[in-house]
């Protein structure tokens, strides 16, 4: 065997052994604890639990069975996420990470930036969502009386400045949506929508629905207002208003009594029937 071939063989052998040792000696528990600390430091209301952590190439980590919580309430489960740093950013004021993952039968990706100064807890997070099944979002299904389904896509941008509060902005859309009622409403067991589009801002404990439009099989409409977050999450209060434009088939199926109440309002305005939603996430109150 030539000298060059020997060097190549030894180098390959050392590289393989090093990779094996790195994999089996990878400090999984340390990584999970560090990640949990980072999330809690960014916002004490939130925590993260990770089932498994392992290294990947190019340099990064892969996390599996990740659960994001607010206080003790599970909000979102992630099947798998790969996180990779931009190596040159280690020498800059903030470190930038890219990530890709799978959740709710869909995918997501994005970037996050974290200050390299120990005394500075500022951070940014930008996420792109693609066809995530909202039926699999535990935070929605656990705390609402109305089971829902649909494919969620869109963008979310978080911005954590100095202090405990997080600001965020989201542009989201849901296709093939289904909202099921625990008891029939206007004789309907559920509502179906071709799409729902909305713009939402998050400021501390206040969520503002700036605009939301929906196009459904039974009704079309708009909704806006605020949600005040509370602990526990399901006690968060609703202050929402909007309009609905019932389809003719929907009105015909209501019966003469209810249809008689709605028709004058529908005929008197092109904007549709105005409504309000008050109460809490676990017990919303709908009124016209």
C-alpha atoms as one frame of an Amber mdcrd trajectory, in Angstrom:
protein
   0.000   0.000   0.000   1.410   3.397  -0.955   2.160   6.048   1.638  -0.685
   8.303   0.425  -3.200   5.458   0.595  -2.094   4.649   4.148  -2.530   8.279
   5.205  -5.973   8.372   3.599  -6.977   5.114   5.310  -5.781   6.294   8.724
  -7.488   9.663   8.268 -10.760   8.005   7.265 -10.514   5.585  10.198  -9.888
   8.409  12.681 -12.756  10.461  11.222 -15.185   7.527  11.472 -14.146   6.709
  15.053 -14.432  10.394  15.985 -17.955  10.616  14.552 -18.987   7.444  16.381
 -17.572   8.726  19.671 -19.221  12.115  19.190 -22.567  10.434  18.568 -22.447
   8.102  21.558 -20.789  10.586  23.907 -22.955  13.487  22.785 -24.123  15.392
  25.901 -27.837  14.955  25.181 -28.996  15.859  28.693 -26.826  18.986  28.765
 -28.239  20.153  25.426 -31.830  19.584  26.574 -31.244  21.478  29.826 -29.498
  24.334  28.015 -32.349  24.640  25.520 -34.928  24.634  28.330 -32.951  27.355
  30.121 -32.743  29.493  26.973 -36.504  29.327  26.400 -37.316  30.082  30.043
 -34.844  32.980  30.034 -36.470  34.467  26.933 -39.957  34.262  28.496 -40.631
  32.688  31.932 -44.223  31.865  30.916 -42.982  29.267  28.420 -40.987  26.056
  28.751 -39.788  23.287  26.455 -39.409  19.542  26.998 -37.300  17.377  24.684
 -37.443  13.604  24.414 -34.212  12.995  22.485 -31.250  15.029  21.214 -28.507
  13.886  18.825 -25.806  15.515  16.646 -26.167  15.907  12.869 -23.926  16.930
   9.972 -23.294  19.654   8.902 -22.728  20.601  12.565 -26.012  20.904  14.424
 -28.457  18.981  16.579 -31.635  17.009  15.945 -34.389  17.043  18.568 -37.303
  14.622  18.678 -40.569  14.566  20.614 -40.450  18.223  21.638 -43.304  19.803
  23.601 -43.748  23.555  24.048 -45.694  24.585  27.147 -47.132  27.755  28.633
 -46.958  27.313  32.394 -48.051  23.651  32.725 -50.285  23.633  29.650 -49.093
  21.860  26.512 -49.382  24.149  23.466 -47.574  22.487  20.580 -45.870  19.156
  19.869 -42.973  18.858  17.421 -42.117  15.460  15.935 -38.609  16.444  14.874
 -36.520  19.593  14.473 -32.974  20.082  13.152 -31.097  23.169  14.367 -27.857
  24.347  12.756 -25.802  27.428  13.674 -24.282  29.818  11.168 -20.704  29.303
  12.338 -19.415  32.778  11.460 -22.151  34.342  13.613 -20.381  33.027  16.754
 -17.911  35.882  16.285 -20.626  38.533  15.945 -22.891  40.264  18.523 -25.585
  37.617  18.015 -25.574  33.965  17.016 -27.917  32.957  14.189 -29.441  29.486
  13.900 -31.476  27.951  11.081 -33.973  25.162  11.657 -36.320  22.795   9.836
 -38.849  20.424  11.313 -42.007  18.338  11.158 -45.156  18.805  13.234 -48.835
  18.007  12.860 -48.315  16.176   9.539 -46.816  19.387   8.107 -43.451  21.134
   8.013 -41.850  24.348   9.244 -38.552  26.198   8.929 -37.003  29.469   9.970
 -34.201  31.329  11.723 -33.530  32.568  15.225 -30.975  35.066  16.522 -29.732
  35.142  20.126 -27.487  37.766  21.720 -23.998  36.514  22.638 -23.873  38.792
  25.687 -24.777  37.047  28.941 -26.464  40.212  30.240 -28.541  40.695  27.087
 -31.604  38.447  26.692 -32.816  39.918  23.401 -33.715  37.435  20.663 -35.595
  37.089  17.365 -37.453  34.175  15.832 -38.953  33.899  12.332 -41.011  30.809
  11.450 -42.600  29.639   8.186 -45.429  27.107   8.555 -46.658  24.783   5.808
 -49.869  22.723   6.008 -49.761  21.870   9.710 -52.933  20.064  10.771 -54.504
  22.171  13.538 -56.219  19.057  14.854 -52.729  18.108  16.096 -52.115  21.428
  17.912 -52.762  20.415  21.511 -53.166  23.979  22.756 -56.187  24.521  20.496
 -57.876  21.183  21.072 -57.383  21.008  24.848 -58.618  24.448  25.797 -61.497
  24.931  23.380 -64.947  23.385  23.523 -65.009  23.433  19.727 -62.891  20.700
  18.075 -61.330  22.033  14.880 -59.381  20.795  11.877 -57.668  22.331   8.854
 -54.262  22.938   7.286 -52.360  25.887   8.775 -49.750  27.820   6.777 -48.168
  31.249   7.118 -45.424  33.205   8.873 -44.780  34.181  12.492 -42.150  36.689
  13.661 -41.212  36.932  17.359 -39.159  39.768  18.824 -37.888  39.641  22.417
 -36.401  42.934  23.616 -35.113  43.712  27.095 -37.662  42.759  29.733 -39.964
  39.754  30.195 -42.452  40.433  27.373 -42.442  39.042  23.835 -43.888  40.801
  20.791 -44.979  38.886  17.711 -46.744  39.305  14.384 -48.362  36.535  12.359
 -49.930  36.247   8.921 -51.762  32.940   8.787 -54.179  31.041   6.586 -56.143
  27.841   7.111 -57.572  25.761   4.273 -60.206  23.015   4.396 -61.202  24.112
   7.891 -63.813  22.418  10.055 -65.300  23.779  13.307 -67.452  21.320  15.270
 -70.037  22.437  17.846 -70.588  20.418  21.059 -74.319  21.103  20.608 -76.015
  22.235  17.367 -75.987  25.985  16.617 -78.789  27.190  14.324 -79.381  23.511
  13.608 -75.788  22.947  12.459 -73.358  20.415  13.932 -70.375  22.132  12.313
 -69.158  24.840   9.958 -66.794  24.232   7.049 -64.543  26.816   5.376 -62.580
  26.773   2.135 -60.120  29.225   3.661 -59.537  31.493   6.653 -56.950  34.296
   6.445 -55.840  36.531   9.280 -53.267  38.976  10.616 -52.529  38.780  14.336
 -50.207  40.713  16.664 -49.029  39.570  20.078 -47.905  42.092  22.694 -47.178
  40.622  26.101 -50.463  39.101  27.254 -52.584  40.809  24.628 -53.393  39.240
  21.249 -54.971  41.529  18.666 -56.773  40.010  15.696 -56.246  42.914  13.296
 -58.213  41.367  10.480 -59.549  37.946   9.641 -61.685  36.901   6.682 -63.314
  33.549   6.073 -65.051  31.940   3.108 -67.197  28.972   4.029 -69.760  26.540
   2.728 -72.492  28.024   4.939 -71.290  31.572   5.713 -68.650  34.148   4.745
 -67.477  36.960   6.978 -64.869  38.916   8.894 -63.745  39.104  12.509 -61.440
  41.356  14.581 -60.754  42.219  18.198 -58.551  41.235  21.129 -57.814  38.212
  23.308 -56.359  38.789  26.785 -54.174  35.850  27.838 -54.648  34.524  31.347
 -53.487  31.624  33.471 -54.793  29.009  32.991 -54.812  29.498  29.232 -58.427
  28.430  28.736 -59.549  31.334  30.957 -58.222  33.884  28.446 -60.937  36.440
  27.699 -62.428  37.207  24.277 -63.437  40.628  22.936 -64.200  39.941  19.286
 -66.648  41.455  16.806 -67.402  40.721  13.183 -69.914  40.249  10.407 -71.282
  37.169   8.677 -72.941  36.836   5.290 -75.027  33.639   5.359 -75.437  31.703
   2.118 -78.964  31.251   0.803 -78.909  27.510   1.446 -77.890  28.116   5.049
 -80.778  30.563   5.618 -83.285  28.187   4.043 -82.303  25.482   6.499 -82.734
  27.643   9.604 -86.487  27.469   9.809 -88.949  30.356   9.614 -88.350  31.654
  13.149 -84.603  32.241  13.004 -84.616  33.110   9.306 -87.257  35.744  10.032
 -84.903  37.389  12.522 -81.873  37.360  10.221 -83.400  38.295   6.872 -84.255
  41.919   7.795 -80.638  42.508   8.903 -79.241  40.880   5.770 -81.482  42.928
   3.476 -80.772  46.207   5.303 -77.005  46.108   4.764 -74.521  44.707   2.279
 -71.980  44.185   5.075 -73.807  41.209   6.565 -75.062  40.414  10.057 -72.983
  41.831  12.913 -72.026  39.559  15.807 -69.991  39.535  19.018 -67.942  36.861
  20.776 -67.349  37.328  24.499 -66.520  34.957  27.346 -63.388  32.791  27.442
 -61.563  30.362  25.180 -63.124  27.404  26.981 -66.615  28.936  27.000 -67.096
  31.552  24.239 -70.412  33.422  24.096 -71.798  34.226  20.637 -74.437  36.930
  20.158 -75.895  39.011  17.303
